[in-house]
Amino acid sequence: MEERRIAYFSMEIGLDVVIPTYSGGLGILAGDTIRSGADLKVPMVAVTLLHRKGYFFQRLDENGWQHEEPVDWVVEDFLQEMPERVAVQIEGRQVQLRAWKYDVTGYGGFIIPVYFLDANLEDNAEWDRALTHRLYGGDLYYRLCQEVILGIGGCRMLKALGYTEIERFHMNEGHASLLALELLDMQLAQDQQDKITDEVINAVREKCVFTTHTPVEAGHDKFPMDMVRKVLGDHPALELSGLLCCDGELNMTYLALNLSHYVNGVAKKHGEVSRLMFADYIIDSITNGVHAGTWVSWAFAELFDKYIPGWREDNFSLRYALNIPNNEIWDTHMKIKQNLFSWINRETNAGLDIDVLTLGFARRAASYKRADLMLSDIGRLKSMAGEAGALQILYAGKAHPNDQKGKELIQRIYKAREALLPEIKLVYLPNYDIKLGKMLTAGVDVWVNTPKPPMEASGTSGMKAALNGVPSLSILDGWWIEGCIEHITGWAIDEHTQADLTPRDDARDAESLYQKLAEKIIPLYYHDRRHFINVMSHSIALNGSFFNTQRMMQQYVLKAYF
Ligand SMILES: *Cc1c(COP(=O)(O)O)cnc(C)c1O
């Protein structure tokens, strides 16, 4: 067994479009992190759950209503079963676990194994066998059982697989916090004592790293203490209310905060917001990125190979994109746009025109992301397209199966299509996944994001767009506060919010969005193409070269791991 010193735990990891074990940004970030870790030969191993039925396959009916279907995927075709077995206790029952392995190979041939935990074994009770079936499916109780498997089962599995030299356990979001309880137990056993002393806690803290990913309240798991005791039984840590947070609850975020020696948010602003939310803790920030080699389209990869050899191994060198001739940037972009549009036109009969300025918006249909902000004044949008220049809009995104508001949001957008015709063509593409994400971020002309600040901890799809020379028009929140240089890498929606005191609201943000489109972006696109292409190459050179997981991983190595 090759020596591994870092274990990376994540409830979701998105590695490939055929392995549906992710729901959105968190999982894709995890996959990109592991890929860059492999490129940089960081001695890591990763743990997640199998999610045999995936998150879900999204079907939209003729009314734009979302229906969820379990994803059918053949695990054996992509993952390798390991012979080891471990068990966790759930409500006093032994639940047996196995692991499936997937190797992520870096550009230099270095491999990071990812282990997918699976409870679907004959020895287990019927209900337990389904515990690793559905990502974010089921109720609170189901979720807690899954977190026992991820955190506690994951630690035991690593040990059984022979990873005995792990020095750092990285909890990618609080779903993995229970691993800290297992580490407490291991420390107690090693010290041959049964009392959790400060020394024991400090020894565990030394091993743990925690990344928090969202200011959204629902993103912080909390479980009632009686449920926790029922599932876990008696654990000495459950008596230490200071570790677990408050009022008869186990708060996974506090558990991780209390037992980690390094904690970070995922962009500078998100670090600030997290420090306000958790004032008693020292919280750093490491801004997210994306894996450049994965998200650059084939056409830009060819162009970069010609002008910036070695860009995959050295993402900083993408700064030299400023030397690529404008016409080649444009031709490359048009190849990808053409591909995307022929596919969409074939699938949907949308009649998209590649010469028309096309806006893209794709992300989870969570309310705070305000996917319909752009559509808040359809009359205005139509007359703008008539006067300033034509527009097309592409949408995609899934709502969580229990999120009625999210589903209504999708339906509103879907139905806006009729009202926008004939001036503006809008297409809502179903089943947003890694493949569609890659095609959309590279194939539209401008990437739009409209979260309600400060809820967008980072956001990463705009980074994928930047790598492909697609500038963003976005609210100044998350990564865009760091990435936006007005009219050079893209455009800010309402850039005055930070300084002035007028309360922001949806109407004001929509107004700013429309102004930027009508006065800056549309005229630039149609009447000053040379400048528009300059914005494209600056997106690559300034943002693609920085907002990648290679830079991010180097920061984790220096600040968090060693
Ligand atoms: C990149 C990506 C996301 C995350 O995008 P955000 O901008 O952070 O919301 C979600 N889903 C898919 C399929 C993606 O490719």
The ligand as a Gaussian input file, in Angstrom:
#p B3LYP/6-31G(d) Opt

LIG

0 1
 C      -20.110000      23.486000     -12.058000
 C      -21.395000      22.800000     -11.794000
 C      -22.187000      23.166000     -10.702000
 C      -21.810000      24.282000      -9.767000
 O      -22.032000      25.529000     -10.371000
 P      -22.305000      26.830000      -9.504000
 O      -22.013000      27.951000     -10.385000
 O      -21.353000      26.767000      -8.346000
 O      -23.714000      26.780000      -9.056000
 C      -23.372000      22.475000     -10.482000
 N      -23.770000      21.485000     -11.300000
 C      -23.037000      21.112000     -12.369000
 C      -23.540000      20.007000     -13.231000
 C      -21.836000      21.761000     -12.667000
 O      -21.110000      21.367000     -13.731000

